Amino acid sequence: MASTTAPTTSSTEPEHTNREEEEAPHNEDEDTGAQVAPIVKLEEVAVTTGEEEEDAILDLKAKLYRFDKDGNQWKERGAGSVKLLKHKESGKVRLVMRQSKTLKICANHLVLPTMSVQEHSGNDKSCVWHATDFAEGELKNELFCIRFGSIENCKNFMEKFQEVTESQKSIEENEDATAATDLLEKLSVEEKKTEEKAGEEVLAAADRVEKESKTEDAEKKDEKPAPST
């Protein structure tokens, strides 16, 4: 009787054991306990923003646009934090907006009494206003549009903006009154100096007349003939 042997089957699965051991990388982040001193020691540097003498009376997140007259369209200036900053001494207020990541200035201008802010037509989360802006290093007349994440923030911005314009009117009036007072005082001083100078000239003229009169009397006296003996 012939014997049959079962067919041998070879495994189709790759042998990973040795290969994984050969390809296993060394743990480069293994803590060896060694401490490496820094090559360069960095010192702390004081960073100034130009806002040290001002107090923020408003700070909101928003996206700013400017109107491009040449292209007749709105162009994005940046998204970030818009602030109304009040100077601690003068009381003047400026609007400053910086991009959130780069801190690049998007808008930088004074809030003047002649300014007004209005809701952007068709969007109750946006408002527009005109300003003489200095964000790019030179004064430019701009039409800005700013969009907030909520209607409430937009209303808060508009209310605070209008409140500032009203407060700046009184500051401007006080400055005008001070300038007028200084001018009057200057004119008064100049008038007083003119009067004093005129008085000095009158006295000097009187002295000259008196001296001339004495000189004439002396000359006449010298011209008289001697009495005969």
Salt bridges, closest charged atoms under 4 A:
GLU51 OE1 - LYS83 NZ 3.60
GLU51 OE2 - ARG98 NE 3.40
GLU54 OE2 - ARG94 NE 2.79
ASP68 OD2 - LYS75 NZ 3.28
ASP133 OD2 - ARG77 NH1 3.65
GLU136 OE2 - ARG77 NH2 3.46
GLU136 OE1 - LYS140 NZ 2.75
GLU138 OE2 - LYS140 NZ 3.92
GLU142 OE1 - ARG66 NE 3.13
GLU142 OE2 - ARG77 NH2 3.44
GLU163 OE2 - LYS160 NZ 3.49
GLU166 OE2 - LYS169 NZ 3.53
GLU175 OE2 - LYS92 NZ 3.37
GLU210 OE2 - LYS214 NZ 3.59
